[in-house]
Amino acid sequence: MIELVSRAEEYLARHGAWELPEAKERVTAAPLRQGIAELRRAVSTVAGGPVVLVTHDAPLATSFARRADAAVLSQQGPATPDYVIRTKRVPMLGRDVDAYRAVYERYFAAHAPKAKEKKMVLDPAPRVILDAELGMCTVGRTVRDAHVAADIYRHTVEVILRAMALGGYQALPAKDIFDVEYWDLEQAKLRRAGAPAAFAGEVALVTGAASGIGKACVSAFLKRGAAIMGLDLNPAVTALHDRPEFLGLACDVTDERAAGEALEAGVRAFGGLDMLVLNAGVFPPGVRLEALSAEEWRRVMAVNLDANLALLREGYPLLKLAPRGGRVAVIGSKSVPAPGPGAAAYSASKAALTQMARVAALELGKDGIRVNIIHPNAVFDTGVWTEGVLRARAEQYGMTVEQYKTNNVLRVQVTSHDVAELAAERHKGSVCSGLAPLPTPLVGLSRGIYT
């Protein structure tokens, strides 16, 4: 085999078909997130459920999508029949998903009656999209599926271009491709497939993702099948998870431009936004009102309140396009109904955040976006609870640190994991009654988690 492949490579090289011309075209740097999210919504509708849509910046694929003869070259079929399982027979050109569905349905109707046994039609959504502005996008129920489709189609582009250099490209007839796509064993796999993960095909953005509640939320949502954009001021967020479903972005959420750029990068990576977890916050050391500086007050408000408003505003157009309805989880604080001494800036910022979340629930509900708020208390495995802050708060109540850590009815410590699991569970399902007028205690903790 090595000898034969080497001879083929030498033949291609002699005929100028081995080294492909260097491609330099790239996807525009201008904001594309709205158009990408709209395309993902249309594809998800045809697919029958949420999918991820990955935009690729590979120059070769982008140049291929912009060729004048792309409509001819790309619509002949895959380089090998088994590629059809991952890429469909042909990619979609442009963004008319309904037209692509109609063509696929005609393809099925033409060949299914000729099969020996009845075939179950696959979803007619594209897996590869070629668009002059977006370049190449790939679709999958998971990010891994979308990346596999991209690898396969990049190889297909190389095959097509080399074949063109030798005189032309011709795929197998559509009937033969159909026979592979609807092979009995592949149909059996579909019939045996279990239920997808709760958040399969959905995308979440979590702020404050490098530690504490945010880090736990990332793990909880990944466990349920979501793709995650994780934002944090700490650069360590970029290495939090080494898997394609996670995109860690170092970002100061108080910088609206940086937050917008992070959102753009996330949408290009996954296609849209379904769930927004507003968690990033600061909890300064306790200080009485007479000693609270205006500078410290503004710093706390900027992180705990203003940044969340900006992310809600920028995320709203994307959440409207979420295939199963947008969802927002706001991480508040027990200090809203029961503030403590020395925490005026923190308590005021969380109270304002709670009121903003209530207004958001009223305004965004008409677009099918659900807003929930969780009020944790005394969650000590987070970045805000430094030894100094913990000691100072315990002294405020005349307790030891250990007594303060278990100051609830059950005398247990509430962890970031507990809060993250609640946030994830509140995002499941398709119906929500909205925000209750007052926080309701969960699991009987008088100083635990409130929702």
Summary of the structure (lengths in Angstrom):
residues: 451
radius of gyration: 26.2
end to end distance: 64.0
largest distance: 85.6
contacts: 1507
relative contact order: 0.10
helix: 48%
strand: 12%
